[in-house]
Amino acid sequence: MQESLRTVPWLLLLDGRSWSLESGAFAHRSMGRFCCPGYVPTMAIDSDLKAQLKAEWEARQSPVGFYSLALSYLETADVLTDRIHSPVKEERPQLIFDSPVRHLYGQAWELALKACLFAQGIRPTKLKNDFGHNVMKAWKRVDKDRFARLRLTEETQSIAEHLGLYHSEKMFAYPLTGVRQYLPLNHLKAQSQRFRLDRSEVIQLFG
């Protein structure tokens, strides 16, 4: 089996193996220890094994996991928003752009809505392929009655549209010149609190 030594992105699996996301190949042990990230000797694997790995990845996903990660993004965004608006100057982070915080809110909404869709029966691979990062597209497909606890009313559609535009196109990830029609961070924070559920509510809705 032919080996190559080159720079590839890779994923560390739970069983300790490393799998190249670029070539679909395992990194293997070299001289009794794992190779360093970046330069990874790889061994080609067949399509059946690649399909097995992808199936394993999907099997390890859950709606509760999606929603829990959404809450982690939300908590991080809220903490940063509070610090940005702190009356104490020394507590404010020195940010040239607040786009990273907006990206966190976008990611929180994306994962929370995808958790709903996942619970409705749409599998992760289909979520990835059919919805991408489009918050508005996900918002439209969520069963609003089933997830009434999240209060996804028509009034929230403007938030989904806003994030659907900027987040889906990764506009928060790159600097833009000129005037940007961003919603105020405090408004995003206030509207995002609908996703704050305690653990028992998360299990009840998504478990």
C-alpha positions as CSV (number, residue, x, y, z in Angstrom):
1,M,0.0,0.0,0.0
2,Q,1.6,3.3,-1.1
3,E,2.3,6.0,1.4
4,S,2.7,9.7,0.9
5,L,4.0,12.4,3.2
6,R,2.2,15.7,2.7
7,T,0.1,18.3,4.6
8,V,-3.5,17.1,5.0
9,P,-6.4,18.1,7.4
10,W,-7.3,15.2,9.6
11,L,-9.7,14.1,12.2
12,L,-8.8,12.3,15.4
13,L,-11.3,9.5,16.0
14,L,-12.4,8.2,19.4
15,D,-10.4,5.0,19.0
16,G,-7.2,7.0,18.6
17,R,-6.9,6.7,14.8
18,S,-6.5,9.8,12.7
19,W,-8.5,10.1,9.4
20,S,-7.6,12.5,6.6
21,L,-10.6,14.6,5.7
22,E,-9.0,15.5,2.4
23,S,-8.1,12.1,1.0
24,G,-10.3,9.8,3.1
25,A,-7.3,7.9,4.6
26,F,-6.0,6.8,7.9
27,A,-2.9,8.2,9.4
28,H,-1.0,5.4,11.1
29,R,1.6,5.0,13.8
30,S,5.1,5.9,13.0
31,M,7.9,4.5,15.1
32,G,5.5,3.7,17.9
33,R,3.8,7.1,18.1
34,F,1.3,9.2,16.2
35,C,2.6,11.5,13.6
36,C,2.3,15.3,14.3
37,P,-0.7,17.2,12.9
38,G,0.1,18.7,9.5
39,Y,2.4,16.2,8.0
40,V,0.6,12.9,8.1
41,P,1.6,9.7,6.4
42,T,-1.6,8.3,4.9
43,M,-2.7,4.9,3.7
44,A,-5.5,4.8,1.1
45,I,-8.8,3.1,2.2
46,D,-11.5,1.8,0.0
47,S,-14.9,3.4,-0.6
48,D,-16.7,0.9,1.6
49,L,-14.6,1.8,4.6
50,K,-15.0,5.5,3.9
51,A,-18.8,5.0,3.8
52,Q,-18.5,3.1,7.1
53,L,-16.7,6.0,8.7
54,K,-19.3,8.5,7.5
55,A,-22.1,6.3,8.7
56,E,-20.3,6.1,12.1
57,W,-20.0,9.8,12.2
58,E,-23.7,10.3,11.6
59,A,-24.6,7.6,14.1
60,R,-22.8,9.5,16.8
61,Q,-24.9,12.7,16.3
62,S,-28.1,13.5,18.2
63,P,-30.6,16.3,18.4
64,V,-29.7,16.8,22.0
65,G,-26.0,17.2,21.0
66,F,-26.9,19.7,18.3
67,Y,-28.9,21.7,20.8
68,S,-26.4,21.5,23.6
69,L,-23.7,22.9,21.3
70,A,-26.1,25.7,20.2
71,L,-26.4,26.6,23.9
72,S,-22.6,26.7,24.2
73,Y,-22.3,29.1,21.3
74,L,-25.2,31.2,22.8
75,E,-23.5,31.4,26.2
76,T,-20.2,32.5,24.6
77,A,-21.9,35.1,22.5
78,D,-23.9,36.5,25.4
79,V,-20.8,36.8,27.6
80,L,-19.0,38.7,24.9
81,T,-21.9,40.9,24.2
82,D,-22.2,41.8,27.9
83,R,-18.5,42.7,28.0
84,I,-18.7,44.8,24.8
85,H,-21.4,46.9,26.5
86,S,-19.9,46.9,29.9
87,P,-19.9,50.4,31.6
88,V,-16.4,49.6,32.9
89,K,-14.0,50.4,30.1
90,E,-11.3,47.9,31.3
91,E,-13.8,45.0,31.0
92,R,-14.5,45.7,27.3
93,P,-12.7,43.4,24.9
94,Q,-10.5,45.3,22.3
95,L,-12.4,44.3,19.2
96,I,-12.0,46.1,15.9
97,F,-15.0,44.1,14.5
98,D,-17.8,42.6,16.4
99,S,-18.4,40.1,13.6
100,P,-17.0,37.1,15.6
101,V,-19.7,37.6,18.2
102,R,-22.4,37.8,15.4
103,H,-21.0,34.6,14.0
104,L,-21.5,32.9,17.3
105,Y,-25.1,34.0,17.4
106,G,-25.6,32.7,13.8
107,Q,-24.1,29.4,14.8
108,A,-26.3,29.2,17.8
109,W,-29.4,29.8,15.7
110,E,-28.2,27.4,13.0
111,L,-27.6,24.5,15.4
112,A,-30.8,25.1,17.5
113,L,-33.0,25.1,14.4
114,K,-31.2,22.1,13.0
115,A,-31.7,20.3,16.3
116,C,-35.4,20.8,15.7
117,L,-35.2,19.4,12.1
118,F,-33.1,16.5,13.3
119,A,-35.7,15.7,15.9
120,Q,-38.3,15.9,13.0
121,G,-36.4,13.1,11.3
122,I,-33.9,14.9,9.0
123,R,-30.6,13.2,9.3
124,P,-27.3,15.2,9.7
125,T,-25.9,14.4,6.3
126,K,-29.2,15.7,4.7
127,L,-29.1,18.7,7.0
128,K,-25.6,19.5,5.8
129,N,-26.3,19.0,2.1
130,D,-29.8,20.5,1.9
131,F,-29.5,23.4,4.4
132,G,-25.8,24.3,4.7
133,H,-25.6,27.3,7.0
134,N,-28.9,28.8,5.8
135,V,-30.7,29.8,9.0
136,M,-33.8,31.1,7.2
137,K,-34.2,27.9,5.2
138,A,-34.0,25.9,8.4
139,W,-36.4,28.3,10.2
140,K,-39.1,27.8,7.5
141,R,-38.9,24.0,7.9
142,V,-39.2,23.8,11.7
143,D,-42.5,22.6,13.0
144,K,-43.5,25.7,15.0
145,D,-46.3,23.9,16.9
146,R,-44.1,21.0,18.0
147,F,-41.4,23.4,19.2
148,A,-43.8,26.1,20.6
149,R,-41.6,26.4,23.7
150,L,-39.0,28.2,21.5
151,R,-41.5,30.8,20.5
152,L,-40.6,30.8,16.8
153,T,-43.3,33.3,15.9
154,E,-43.6,35.4,12.8
155,E,-42.0,38.2,14.8
156,T,-38.7,36.2,14.9
157,Q,-38.6,35.8,11.2
158,S,-36.7,39.0,10.8
159,I,-33.9,37.6,12.9
160,A,-33.8,34.4,10.9
161,E,-33.8,36.4,7.6
162,H,-30.9,38.6,8.9
163,L,-28.8,35.7,10.0
164,G,-29.9,33.7,7.0
165,L,-28.3,36.4,4.8
166,Y,-25.1,37.1,6.6
167,H,-24.4,33.8,8.3
168,S,-25.2,31.5,5.4
169,E,-22.9,33.5,3.1
170,K,-20.1,33.7,5.8
171,M,-20.3,37.5,5.7
172,F,-19.5,37.5,9.4
173,A,-16.3,35.6,8.8
174,Y,-14.6,38.3,6.5
175,P,-14.1,42.1,6.8
176,L,-16.5,44.2,4.8
177,T,-16.0,47.8,3.8
178,G,-18.7,50.4,3.8
179,V,-22.0,50.6,5.7
180,R,-23.4,47.2,6.9
181,Q,-27.0,46.8,7.9
182,Y,-26.4,44.8,11.0
183,L,-28.9,44.4,13.8
184,P,-27.7,45.7,17.2
185,L,-25.9,43.0,19.2
186,N,-28.1,43.6,22.2
187,H,-31.1,42.9,20.0
188,L,-29.6,39.7,18.8
189,K,-28.9,38.7,22.3
190,A,-32.4,39.5,23.5
191,Q,-34.1,37.6,20.7
192,S,-31.7,34.6,21.2
193,Q,-32.8,34.0,24.8
194,R,-35.7,32.0,23.5
195,F,-33.3,29.1,23.1
196,R,-32.3,29.0,26.7
197,L,-33.8,25.8,28.1
198,D,-32.8,23.9,31.2
199,R,-31.4,20.4,30.8
200,S,-34.7,18.6,31.5
201,E,-36.5,20.7,28.8
202,V,-33.8,19.9,26.3
203,I,-34.2,16.2,26.9
204,Q,-37.9,16.4,26.8
205,L,-37.9,18.3,23.4
206,F,-35.0,16.6,21.7
207,G,-34.3,13.3,23.6
